Amino acid sequence: MVDKAQIHTQVFHSLNEQIAVIDSRGTILEVNAAWVLRGG
């Protein structure tokens, strides 16, 4: 069975662009690996 959360995480972290997920208050909930690799 495919774990959708695992696929989401793998795709999210494989993207080259820096991507952040924020909530309606502007709090950062998650960043992808590009942020870590580029020292963002």
Secondary structure, DSSP 4 states (H G I P E B T S, - for coil): ---HHHHHHHHHHH-SS--EEE-TT--EEEE-HHHHHTT-
